[in-house]
Amino acid sequence: MTKALPELHVPVERTRGTRSRMSAVALSFAVVTAVSACGGGEAESDSAASSEPTTAAPTTPLQQSPSETPAPAPPTSTAPPAPTTPAVSFTMPDFVGMDLQSAQDLVQTNGVWLSVSHDLLGSRNQAIDSNWMVCDQNIPAGQQVTGEAEGTIDFGVVKRGEICP
């Protein structure tokens, strides 16, 4: 029994030493990062040693109110911004009777990456989508879906083995 105590005691000391070293490394990294972000002393002393200081470019943004941060320059392009999600155009399939995962996969093949679902028998979350069956859908089968459809398709679901209401 006395041999077991030193064996148990050694890993605890290693853990403490490892933590101290890890803390020291993390602290050193934070200090180096902070100093680098402030623009370390060598670069400034080298530029200060040059024969002529630069004043035109740095003072231009500072002529604004000192309490305001200057706004970034607007883009020079006159082209309209690209849409974040493409508009879709497809005929809504009939999802009733499919498992939720397959229904979501089929919706995604039509360009809609976000669909929602809700439990028809309560307020359970659909953690494993393949364990849920689609009982209804808010957009009827056969209807044309066009434009922005992200998050607009809603499936009413029950767990596998349950009867749709």
Backbone hydrogen bonds, N-H to C=O, Kabsch-Sander energy under -0.5 kcal/mol:
donor,donor_aa,acceptor,acceptor_aa,energy
5,L,1,M,-1.0
7,E,3,K,-1.1
8,L,4,A,-1.9
9,H,5,L,-2.1
10,V,6,P,-1.8
12,V,8,L,-0.8
13,E,9,H,-1.6
14,R,10,V,-2.1
15,T,11,P,-2.5
16,R,12,V,-2.1
17,G,13,E,-2.5
18,T,14,R,-2.9
19,R,15,T,-2.5
20,S,16,R,-2.4
21,R,17,G,-2.4
22,M,18,T,-2.9
23,S,19,R,-3.1
24,A,20,S,-2.4
25,V,21,R,-2.5
26,A,22,M,-2.6
27,L,23,S,-2.7
28,S,24,A,-2.5
29,F,25,V,-2.6
30,A,26,A,-2.3
31,V,27,L,-2.3
32,V,28,S,-2.6
33,T,29,F,-2.6
34,A,30,A,-2.4
35,V,31,V,-2.6
36,S,32,V,-2.5
37,A,33,T,-2.4
38,C,34,A,-1.5
39,G,36,S,-1.1
44,E,40,G,-1.0
45,S,41,G,-2.3
46,D,42,E,-2.2
47,S,43,A,-2.0
48,A,44,E,-2.4
49,A,45,S,-1.3
50,S,47,S,-0.8
55,T,53,P,-0.6
59,T,55,T,-1.4
60,T,56,A,-1.0
60,T,57,A,-0.6
62,L,58,P,-0.6
63,Q,59,T,-0.7
63,Q,60,T,-1.0
64,Q,61,P,-1.2
68,E,65,S,-1.4
88,V,147,G,-2.7
90,F,145,V,-2.3
92,M,143,Q,-3.1
95,F,93,P,-0.8
97,G,134,V,-2.9
98,M,95,F,-2.3
100,L,129,D,-0.7
100,L,132,W,-2.8
101,Q,129,D,-0.7
103,A,99,D,-2.1
104,Q,100,L,-2.6
105,D,101,Q,-2.4
106,L,102,S,-2.2
107,V,103,A,-2.2
108,Q,104,Q,-2.2
109,T,105,D,-1.4
110,N,106,L,-0.6
110,N,107,V,-1.1
111,G,108,Q,-1.8
112,V,107,V,-1.6
113,W,111,G,-0.7
115,S,113,W,-0.5
116,V,153,I,-3.0
118,H,155,F,-2.5
120,L,157,V,-2.9
122,G,119,D,-0.6
127,A,125,N,-1.4
129,D,127,A,-0.7
131,N,128,I,-2.2
132,W,129,D,-1.6
133,M,158,V,-3.4
134,V,98,M,-3.1
135,C,156,G,-3.4
136,D,156,G,-1.6
138,N,154,D,-2.1
142,G,92,M,-3.5
143,Q,140,P,-1.7
145,V,90,F,-3.7
146,T,144,Q,-0.5
147,G,88,V,-1.8
149,A,147,G,-0.6
151,G,114,L,-3.4
152,T,149,A,-2.0
153,I,149,A,-0.6
154,D,152,T,-0.6
155,F,116,V,-2.4
156,G,136,D,-2.6
157,V,118,H,-2.8
157,V,155,F,-0.5
158,V,133,M,-1.9
160,R,131,N,-2.7
162,E,159,K,-2.4
